[in-house]
């Protein structure tokens, strides 16, 4: 699975949870770039991504995410 494909898929998840159809994620996107993306929303996003891909992130993985690209690379590794 390519990073761009993952970005496209998780963008849909972000738009749904944040109720903002204008969100376009890039690898370098961070929480402060997206209105409404706070710590509580972050956990909802992580849970939705896990459900979508049928994967689980460890707390250590989540704490290491510095941007959306980090999230995409872990997804890529987990789904093969």
Secondary structure, DSSP 8 states (H G I E B T S, - for coil): --HHHHHHHHHHHHHHHHT-TT----TT--GGGSTT--HHHHHHHHHHHHHHHT----HHHHHH--SHHHHHHHHHHHH-
